């Protein structure tokens, strides 16, 4: 279980940093040229001037500018690498779905992101919507001209903030709904659903709304959530929208309880009267099946991964259980095309589970790349044989060597043979 991160004090609201990894005092105005997110405004919101944590800079008071401290990275590993500030640490973020098309690879790129802040105690927290655009390619191949035209402006960011009560433990954007709905878990124990439709419009039209919108940009929009639920009686981190049943939501807390939310009339949800029974400790992550609208998976500090059917009574909804790891299980991800789950734990291990063999309690493959707790994991949408993970060791791993294991599995299920992985590809089963 790894939840807390240092409360780094950032200079200003969401803002791109010049690559690589540093910022100058005179470059902190917003990319759009308006007053949204300037240094003076961020100071009024309670953000300190210095940047603490991984991205630090030492200030020379005589020259009134910050000298950059660069982080080591291998630039050849990235086709594109840009860095941005979010104003305060964000423990959770999600992608806002757009209409620009899937699998886009032509530069410059655009993406829409939403995050939730963990500001210093006593400071205002926000839901931060960000539009990152004019993201140019940064990798220069041998023989290529490194003077590629990045455009007059370079990488840009527009941001819109919504005030949030308490730090945001987790944030998830809904799928398959007409409005831009987002659910947030507050450190104060409340789960809220927000309609961010008009805020997304502001990302594309930052001048809309005049002076009133500019003032909201500085302070954060004051909004009431569409719906809020305080029945967990404790804070939590498990949060997931169903991808196949629009509006259906599952939430899990630190006291082992899981609630299913059913959408009713517009802006209203009916939360189940009784939590799902099974886990004996904190619920860390939730994933819905990409195919079955009533089936979901959860992982817990009790070191198990469980499969549930929410059509059953709460005390009988747990259908399958496996003792997945020897330490807290922090995160899981459900493959979009194959009956596979990947899980990550506090000991840095990653395991792949074939749901057709889930009851046997043996993982199909195990990887030990992280030297600290695994904090995030997700299967690729475009390739069912690739997943990425991140850890407290400050590493992000993209595992495409699963392809070898995946091909062997396909042969095994079609020919009835045995499957195993050699040294370096996981542990032989």
Secondary structure, 3 states (H helix, E strand, C coil): CCCCCCCCECCCCCEEEECCCECCHHHCCCCCCCCCCCHHHHHHHCCCCCCCCCCCCEEECCCCEEECCCCCCCHHHCCCCCEEECCECEEEEEECCCCCCCCCCCCCEEEEEEEEECCCCCCCEEEEEEEEEEECCCCCCCCCCCCCCCCCCCCEEEEEEEEECCCEEEEEECCCCCCCEEEEEECCCCEEEEECHHHHHHHHCCCCCHHHHHHHHHHCECCCCCEEECCCCCCEEEEEECCCCCCCEEEEECCCCEEEEEECCCCCEEECCCCECCCCCCEEEEEECCCCCCEEEEEECCCEEEEEECCCCHHHCEEEEEECCCCCEEEEEECCCCCEEEEEECCCEEEEEEHHHHHHCCCCEEEECCCCCEEEEEECCCCCCCEEEEECCCCEEEECCHHHHHHHHHHHHHHCCCCCCCCCCCCCC
